Amino acid sequence: VFNYVSRNGGFAGGGGASMASIRQCCIERASREWAVTESNLEITHSERQQNGGYRFNIQSKRTSGSCMVDRAGNVYRLNTQ
Protein backbone atom coordinates (compact mmCIF):
# COMPACT_ATOMS: atom_id res chain seq x y z
CA VAL A 1 0.00 0.00 0.00
CA PHE A 2 1.26 3.43 -0.91
CA ASN A 3 0.35 6.35 1.32
CA TYR A 4 0.43 10.03 0.53
CA VAL A 5 2.83 11.77 2.87
CA SER A 6 2.36 15.48 3.37
CA ARG A 7 5.30 17.88 3.12
CA ASN A 8 5.58 17.97 6.90
CA GLY A 9 5.96 14.17 6.97
CA GLY A 10 2.52 13.30 8.35
CA PHE A 11 -0.08 11.21 6.59
CA ALA A 12 -2.97 13.02 4.96
CA GLY A 13 -6.17 12.53 6.86
CA GLY A 14 -9.41 14.19 7.78
CA GLY A 15 -10.41 16.22 4.76
CA GLY A 16 -8.26 14.15 2.44
CA ALA A 17 -5.46 14.91 0.04
CA SER A 18 -5.50 17.56 -2.69
CA MET A 19 -6.20 16.59 -6.29
CA ALA A 20 -2.61 17.44 -7.26
CA SER A 21 -1.18 15.16 -4.56
CA ILE A 22 -3.59 12.35 -5.47
CA ARG A 23 -2.54 12.55 -9.12
CA GLN A 24 1.13 12.60 -8.09
CA CYS A 25 0.65 9.45 -5.97
CA CYS A 26 -0.53 7.59 -9.08
CA ILE A 27 2.38 8.84 -11.14
CA GLU A 28 4.92 7.88 -8.47
CA ARG A 29 3.43 4.41 -8.01
CA ALA A 30 3.26 3.71 -11.76
CA SER A 31 6.82 4.99 -12.17
CA ARG A 32 8.11 2.49 -9.60
CA GLU A 33 6.05 -0.51 -10.69
CA TRP A 34 6.41 0.03 -14.44
CA ALA A 35 10.08 1.18 -14.27
CA VAL A 36 9.24 4.37 -16.17
CA THR A 37 10.54 7.89 -15.46
CA GLU A 38 7.82 10.06 -13.90
CA SER A 39 8.17 12.66 -16.66
CA ASN A 40 7.22 9.97 -19.21
CA LEU A 41 3.87 9.28 -17.54
CA GLU A 42 0.65 11.09 -18.27
CA ILE A 43 -2.80 10.96 -16.70
CA THR A 44 -5.24 10.92 -19.59
CA HIS A 45 -8.54 10.76 -17.71
CA SER A 46 -9.79 11.13 -14.15
CA GLU A 47 -13.10 10.13 -12.67
CA ARG A 48 -14.40 10.69 -9.14
CA GLN A 49 -15.77 7.55 -7.51
CA GLN A 50 -18.81 7.27 -5.24
CA ASN A 51 -16.53 6.50 -2.26
CA GLY A 52 -14.86 9.92 -2.66
CA GLY A 53 -11.72 8.52 -4.26
CA TYR A 54 -10.58 8.74 -7.87
CA ARG A 55 -9.85 6.49 -10.80
CA PHE A 56 -7.15 7.71 -13.18
CA ASN A 57 -6.14 6.39 -16.58
CA ILE A 58 -2.37 6.66 -16.81
CA GLN A 59 0.00 5.91 -19.66
CA SER A 60 3.55 5.99 -20.92
CA LYS A 61 4.80 5.19 -24.41
CA ARG A 62 5.09 1.48 -23.49
CA THR A 63 2.45 0.88 -20.82
CA SER A 64 -1.01 2.04 -19.84
CA GLY A 65 -3.38 1.23 -17.04
CA SER A 66 -5.63 2.57 -14.34
CA CYS A 67 -4.89 3.77 -10.84
CA MET A 68 -7.39 3.78 -7.96
CA VAL A 69 -6.81 6.19 -5.08
CA ASP A 70 -8.91 6.74 -1.95
CA ARG A 71 -9.81 10.24 -0.78
CA ALA A 72 -6.85 10.28 1.65
CA GLY A 73 -4.40 9.76 -1.24
CA ASN A 74 -3.70 6.05 -0.76
CA VAL A 75 -3.18 4.12 -4.00
CA TYR A 76 -5.00 0.82 -3.49
CA ARG A 77 -4.88 -0.55 -7.03
CA LEU A 78 -2.70 -0.09 -10.12
CA ASN A 79 -3.76 -2.17 -13.10
CA THR A 80 -1.80 -2.60 -16.32
CA GLN A 81 -3.74 -2.92 -19.54
N, C-alpha and C positions, 0 to 999 in steps of 0.2 A: 504494500500500500504506500502510496506517495502522498505526503501531506504538504500543503502550502505552509510555508514558514514566513511570517511577516518580517519586515526589515529589522525589527527589534529582537528577532529570534524566537518570539512566541508563536504558537499556532493560532491561526485565524479561528474565530469562534463567534458566538452570538449572532451578529447581523450577517455574518458570512464574508467571503472574500470578494474583492472587486472583480469586475469582468476582465480587466486587463490581467490580473494575477491568475484568474482561472484559465484564461487562454494560454498564458505562459506556462502553467503547470502541464498542460497537454503537450506543448511544444517540447518542454524539457524531458518529459517522459518518453515521447516518441523518439527524440534524439538519442536517448540512451538505449532504448530497446531496439531501434532500427539501425543503430550505428550511423546516424546521419547528422551532419552539422546543423545546429539550430537555424542558421540563416538560410538553409536549403529547405526548410519546412514552411508550409503555408496552410492556414486554416481557410477552407473554402466555403464553409457553411456552418452556422451555429443555430441551435434550436433549444429554447428553454423547455425543460421537462416539467411535468405536473408536480414532482417532488421538490421543485425549486432549483434543481441542478441544471446542467447543460449537456447537450450532445454536440460535439464538434466533428466535422469531417476535416481530416488533415491529410496532407499529401506532400511528397517529395517527388523528384524525377523518377525514382525507382519504386517507391512504395506509397500506398494510400491506405487509409483506414478510418476508424471512428474512435473517438475518445469520450468517455463518460466521466463527468465530474460532479460531485455533490456541491451543495450551496456553500460549504465551508472551504472548497477548493481542493478536496481530496479526489485524486484520480482513482476510480475504482474499476475501470475497464478500459483497455486499449486493444482494439481489434484490428487486424490486418486484413485487407481485402485482396 
